[in-house]
Structure formats: structure tokens, C-alpha cells
Amino acid sequence: MLKIRLFTLMIVLLMISVNIRCQSAEPLTKEDLNRALLDAAYDGSAKEVNKLLQKGADINTKNQFGSTPFKLAVVRDNVNVVELFLKLGQDPNMESDKAISDVTPLMSAAANGNTKLLKLLLKYGAKPDYPTSSGHTALMSAIGHTDIFEILVSHGADIHARDGYGRTVLIWAALHGTEEVVTLLCKMGANSELKDKGGNTALSEAKNKARPRIVELLENCSKNKFPN
């Protein structure tokens, strides 16, 4: 009987202790909620993100590097979190803080080769040719991923776009792209002889980068040896 009484007393004391801690715990501040939201978006927990937003976290809060929760979800390829933000009205063309970086969500998805994320952004209205302040477009970021490149082209991306330095999509492809992308651009009529502000053409850049196969493709491109 004594053991039972002692056990009961311990349970009562434990419940009192828990209740006191709950009553004395300070509510989360706005800053706490925002910090937690940034962490949840980075980690990819859509459920936690939704819960924090319902508690009052600011969807447009930024970390010390100027990144919003949406931006963090994009660069981390957290598709479920990105979709949640888009459903809540997030602008799919939103750029990063220009003082920190100059990248759109679509450019990030293209550069990472994330087909699922790319299609999701396009579904919610991302513009294939939406440029950064430097004139860079998603197509210029997709030159290393043939499948991504083809998806953007099918959505109307401009193969003749030029960035602020005058680099064409073909020049970017000559520098860093796949053979398939270079071939596609040539077949679609990209001008291989256009120069950037430094006087460089796609062919000269491929030679400078010592990419012999790309050089061969571009030489054929300039001779119109790529029938449609």
C-alpha cells in the first residue's frame, strides 16, 4: 500500500512540474517563428512550413544572406515546399536579392537539372525568358542539361536571347553546354557568328576552352550542315 501511495505521489508531482513548465514557457516571438520557417523550408518539411505560417511566420522573411524561405526551398530542390509556397501565391519569377546573387527560381531549377521543379514553376506561371538584371535567362542555365533545355524551348524560350555582355545562348553552350544542346541550337537556326562585347563568337570560345568536339559541331553549324 505504501508503494502505491509513493508511486501516486510521484505521478502527481510530475504532472505539477510539467504544468508549471508549460505555464512559464514564453510564447514564440515573431523572430523565432521566422527563423524556424527558414529552417523548415531549407530542410524540406512542408508540414512544418505550413504550421509555422499558420502561427504567423512571415512568408517573406529573409536570412542573413538575403534568401527567403521560398528561395531556400528552390535551391535545395525541395519540391513539396516550393509547391506549397506557389499555392499560397508566391511569385515564381521572384529573384534573389541582387546584392547577394542574381538568380531566378527557374534558372536555379535549370542549372540543377531538376525537371520536376522546372515543370512545377512553369505550371505556376514562371516565364521562360524572365531575365536577371544581367540579362541571363533560364535557357542559358540549361545548356548543360539537354532535357531541361528542350522543355524550356517547348515553352517558348528564346534561343536568340543575349545577356548583358552580348553572349548568345549558343556562346554559353559553346562554353559549358552539351553536344546535344549545341546541335539543337544549330538545327534551330542559332547564329554561330554573332559576337559578344568582347568580340568572341561561339566558335572562338569553344576553341579557347579546348572543346574539340564542340568546335567541330560549330564549324558545321556555320556551314549550315545541320538540316532540320
C-alpha positions in Angstrom: 0.0 0.0 0.0 2.9 2.3 0.9 4.5 1.7 -2.5 1.2 2.5 -4.3 0.9 5.8 -2.4 4.5 6.8 -3.1 4.0 6.0 -6.8 0.8 8.1 -6.9 2.6 11.0 -5.2 5.4 10.8 -7.8 2.9 10.9 -10.6 1.1 13.9 -9.1 4.4 15.8 -8.6 5.5 15.1 -12.2 2.2 16.4 -13.6 2.5 19.5 -11.5 6.1 20.0 -12.7 5.1 19.7 -16.3 2.1 22.1 -15.9 4.4 24.7 -14.3 6.9 24.5 -17.1 4.1 24.8 -19.7 2.7 27.8 -17.9 6.0 29.5 -17.5 7.3 28.9 -21.1 7.4 32.1 -23.1 5.4 32.1 -26.4 7.5 32.1 -29.6 8.4 35.5 -30.8 7.9 36.6 -34.5 11.7 36.3 -34.9 11.6 32.8 -33.5 8.8 31.8 -35.9 10.6 33.4 -38.9 13.9 31.6 -38.1 12.0 28.3 -37.7 10.3 28.9 -41.1 13.6 29.4 -42.8 15.0 26.2 -41.3 11.9 24.2 -42.3 12.0 25.5 -45.8 15.7 24.6 -46.1 15.1 21.1 -44.6 12.1 20.4 -46.9 9.3 20.0 -44.3 6.1 21.2 -46.0 4.1 20.2 -43.0 6.2 22.3 -40.6 6.3 25.2 -43.0 2.5 25.2 -43.2 2.2 25.0 -39.4 4.6 28.0 -38.9 2.8 30.1 -41.4 -0.5 29.5 -39.6 1.2 30.6 -36.4 2.1 33.9 -38.0 5.6 33.4 -39.5 6.4 35.9 -42.3 6.5 34.2 -45.7 8.8 37.0 -47.0 11.3 36.9 -44.1 15.0 36.7 -45.1 18.1 35.2 -43.6 21.4 37.0 -43.2 22.2 36.3 -46.9 19.0 37.8 -48.2 17.3 34.5 -49.0 13.6 34.0 -48.4 12.0 30.6 -47.4 10.9 30.2 -51.0 14.4 30.8 -52.3 15.9 28.3 -49.9 13.3 25.7 -50.9 14.1 26.2 -54.5 17.9 26.0 -54.2 17.5 22.9 -52.1 15.2 21.3 -54.6 12.5 20.9 -52.0 9.7 20.5 -54.5 6.9 19.9 -51.9 7.8 23.1 -50.1 8.1 25.1 -53.3 4.6 23.8 -54.4 3.1 24.9 -51.0 4.5 28.4 -51.4 3.3 28.6 -55.0 -0.2 27.6 -54.0 -0.1 30.4 -51.4 0.6 32.9 -54.2 4.4 33.1 -54.3 5.7 34.8 -57.4 7.5 32.0 -59.4 9.7 34.7 -61.1 10.9 36.2 -57.9 14.7 37.0 -58.0 17.2 36.8 -55.1 18.5 39.9 -53.5 20.6 41.4 -56.4 23.2 42.4 -53.8 23.7 38.7 -52.9 23.0 36.9 -56.2 21.2 37.3 -59.4 19.2 34.1 -60.0 15.5 33.4 -60.7 13.8 30.2 -59.4 13.6 28.8 -63.0 17.3 29.4 -63.5 18.1 27.5 -60.4 16.0 24.6 -61.4 17.5 24.6 -64.9 21.1 24.8 -63.6 20.4 21.9 -61.1 18.7 19.8 -63.8 15.6 19.4 -61.7 12.9 18.5 -64.3 10.1 18.1 -61.7 10.8 21.5 -60.1 11.2 23.2 -63.5 7.8 21.9 -64.7 6.2 22.9 -61.4 7.5 26.5 -61.8 6.3 26.7 -65.4 2.9 25.4 -64.4 2.5 28.2 -61.9 3.5 30.9 -64.4 7.3 31.1 -64.4 8.3 33.0 -67.6 11.0 31.1 -69.6 12.6 34.3 -70.8 12.4 36.2 -67.5 15.8 37.8 -67.3 18.0 38.7 -64.4 19.5 42.2 -64.1 22.5 40.9 -66.1 20.2 39.7 -68.9 20.8 36.0 -68.1 17.9 33.6 -68.8 16.9 30.1 -67.7 17.9 28.8 -71.2 21.4 29.9 -70.6 21.5 28.0 -67.4 20.0 24.9 -69.0 22.8 24.4 -71.6 24.3 21.5 -69.5 21.0 19.6 -69.3 19.6 18.6 -72.7 16.2 17.5 -71.4 15.7 20.8 -69.4 16.8 22.8 -72.4 14.2 21.0 -74.6 11.4 21.7 -72.0 12.2 25.4 -71.9 12.3 25.6 -75.7 8.9 23.8 -75.9 7.6 26.6 -73.6 8.7 29.3 -75.9 12.2 30.2 -74.5 14.1 32.4 -76.9 17.1 30.6 -78.4 18.3 34.0 -79.8 18.4 35.7 -76.3 21.5 37.6 -75.4 22.8 38.6 -71.9 24.1 42.0 -70.8 27.5 41.2 -72.2 26.1 40.2 -75.5 26.6 36.5 -75.1 24.1 34.4 -77.0 22.7 31.1 -75.8 25.0 29.4 -78.3 28.0 31.1 -76.9 27.0 29.8 -73.4 26.5 26.4 -74.9 29.9 26.5 -76.5 31.5 27.3 -73.2 29.6 24.9 -70.9 26.9 23.0 -72.8 26.4 19.5 -74.0 27.0 18.4 -77.6 23.2 17.8 -78.0 22.3 21.3 -77.0 24.8 22.8 -79.4 23.4 20.6 -82.1 19.8 21.5 -81.3 20.7 25.2 -81.4 22.3 24.9 -84.8 19.4 22.9 -86.1 17.0 25.6 -84.8 18.9 28.3 -86.6 21.1 29.9 -83.9 23.7 32.2 -85.5 27.1 30.9 -84.7 28.9 34.0 -85.9 27.4 36.6 -83.5 29.9 38.2 -81.2 29.7 39.4 -77.6 31.0 42.7 -76.4 34.5 41.2 -76.2 34.4 40.2 -79.8 34.0 36.5 -79.0 31.9 34.1 -81.1 30.7 30.6 -80.0 33.4 29.1 -82.1 36.2 31.2 -80.7 35.0 30.4 -77.2 34.9 26.7 -77.8 38.5 26.9 -79.1 39.6 28.9 -76.1 38.0 26.2 -73.8 39.7 23.4 -75.8 36.5 21.6 -76.7 37.4 20.0 -80.0 34.0 18.2 -80.5 32.1 21.4 -79.9 34.5 23.2 -82.3 33.7 20.6 -85.0 29.9 21.0 -84.4 30.1 24.8 -84.6 32.2 24.7 -87.8 29.4 22.5 -89.3 26.9 24.9 -87.9 28.5 27.9 -89.7 28.4 25.9 -92.9 24.7 25.1 -92.4 25.4 21.4 -92.3 22.5 20.8 -89.8 19.4 20.2 -91.8 16.1 20.4 -89.9 
